[in-house]
């Protein structure tokens, strides 16, 4: 009975299908984070200088919409992930801030993996 009360307080300590869905959603967020971060880095470090320094706009014309779609996919996936509950406000804020910082999405990878590892450990307990 005490473990049920503990699980109700913290949804990240659930077992079974719910924890499995949470881990899958975190993995999905990790993949989308990598894609979004990569497109942002390519846009900022390659396409923008090509456009503004060398007058070649085609990199931005190609990567701009690709990054836009990746950004929207990341935001959507992050919203789906936090909608499951159990996220602190600072964690949610972090998820959204990293989308605006070059290389920020890469910083999320280790953090998301640790969070998924916590699910695996609590399920085994």
Phi and psi in degrees as a GROMACS rama.xvg file:
@    title "Ramachandran Plot"
@    xaxis  label "Phi"
@    yaxis  label "Psi"
@TYPE xy
-65.6867  -35.8056  UNK-2
-69.3914  -33.2176  UNK-3
-64.6875  -41.6031  UNK-4
-64.4152  -39.1166  UNK-5
-65.3321  -41.1104  UNK-6
-66.0737  -34.771  UNK-7
-67.9573  -35.8665  UNK-8
-70.0493  -37.9007  UNK-9
-127.293  100.939  UNK-10
-63.0933  -15.0998  UNK-11
-77.7004  -2.81332  UNK-12
-108.778  28.0073  UNK-13
-85.9344  160.496  UNK-14
-114.165  165.802  UNK-15
78.0206  -144.573  UNK-16
-61.0114  -33.7513  UNK-17
-65.1875  -47.6607  UNK-18
-63.0193  -38.1005  UNK-19
-63.6698  -42.6837  UNK-20
-63.3976  -40.3309  UNK-21
-62.8508  -43.635  UNK-22
-62.8809  -42.6993  UNK-23
-63.6278  -39.8874  UNK-24
-67.0775  -38.6149  UNK-25
-64.5375  -39.1198  UNK-26
-64.649  -42.9202  UNK-27
-60.0273  -44.1932  UNK-28
-64.0389  -37.997  UNK-29
-61.0813  -45.8891  UNK-30
-63.9712  -46.7747  UNK-31
-65.7204  -34.4702  UNK-32
-62.4385  -42.5953  UNK-33
-63.8719  -44.0793  UNK-34
-63.6002  -47.1884  UNK-35
-62.5982  -44.4814  UNK-36
-63.5229  -40.7255  UNK-37
-64.9085  -45.0853  UNK-38
-66.2898  -35.6987  UNK-39
-66.5266  -43.5878  UNK-40
-62.872  -44.5554  UNK-41
-62.0492  -40.5638  UNK-42
-66.3089  -46.5752  UNK-43
-76.3237  -41.2672  UNK-44
-92.2321  -19.2963  UNK-45
-119.102  -58.4646  UNK-46
-65.9812  -44.6819  UNK-47
-64.7686  -46.4123  UNK-48
-61.9729  -38.566  UNK-49
-59.8481  -38.8775  UNK-50
-71.9984  -48.6667  UNK-51
-87.5653  -28.3781  UNK-52
-93.23  -43.5481  UNK-53
-107.429  1.47253  UNK-54
68.9916  26.6926  UNK-55
-108.529  97.8872  UNK-56
-82.4198  -5.86166  UNK-57
-69.3641  -29.6771  UNK-58
-63.4703  -44.1571  UNK-59
-68.0339  -37.8426  UNK-60
-65.049  -31.8803  UNK-61
-83.1225  -51.3685  UNK-62
-76.3167  -26.5209  UNK-63
-56.2078  -56.4885  UNK-64
-65.3318  -34.598  UNK-65
-63.2986  -45.7758  UNK-66
-65.0354  -38.5918  UNK-67
-57.6296  -44.0961  UNK-68
-66.9695  -42.7507  UNK-69
-62.846  -39.7838  UNK-70
-63.1445  -48.0966  UNK-71
-62.3393  -39.6944  UNK-72
-63.6192  -39.919  UNK-73
-64.5562  -47.9958  UNK-74
-60.2388  -44.3393  UNK-75
-62.1761  -45.7245  UNK-76
-65.8436  -39.5727  UNK-77
-63.64  -42.2548  UNK-78
-62.1116  -43.0016  UNK-79
-61.85  -40.0954  UNK-80
-66.3492  -48.1785  UNK-81
-75.3439  -17.8569  UNK-82
-65.1677  -20.1128  UNK-83
-68.2616  -15.2678  UNK-84
89.1801  170.631  UNK-85
82.7807  13.2956  UNK-86
-103.468  136.465  UNK-87
-77.1229  153.542  UNK-88
-57.8672  -40.074  UNK-89
-66.8761  -31.7759  UNK-90
-68.7639  -41.9861  UNK-91
-64.2734  -44.4933  UNK-92
-59.4923  -42.9585  UNK-93
-59.8956  -44.782  UNK-94
-55.8779  -38.023  UNK-95
-87.0614  -31.1223  UNK-96
-67.5161  -39.8232  UNK-97
-62.6737  -20.8668  UNK-98
-69.4158  -17.2134  UNK-99
-102.196  -2.92424  UNK-100
-113.091  123.12  UNK-101
-55.6438  136.462  UNK-102
72.1672  -3.03763  UNK-103
-63.1125  -39.4744  UNK-104
-62.4399  -30.8806  UNK-105
-69.4568  -31.9631  UNK-106
-66.2461  -25.1329  UNK-107
-71.4086  -26.9483  UNK-108
-56.4483  -53.8799  UNK-109
-61.507  -42.5128  UNK-110
-62.9313  -44.0577  UNK-111
-66.578  -37.8086  UNK-112
-65.6458  -39.2464  UNK-113
-63.7274  -40.3725  UNK-114
-65.1484  -42.0702  UNK-115
-65.6416  -37.1965  UNK-116
-62.8741  -36.755  UNK-117
-61.4988  -40.365  UNK-118
-61.3587  -45.0967  UNK-119
-63.3252  -41.0947  UNK-120
-67.9352  -39.6815  UNK-121
-71.2536  -28.8772  UNK-122
-71.3244  -33.7684  UNK-123
-75.751  -24.065  UNK-124
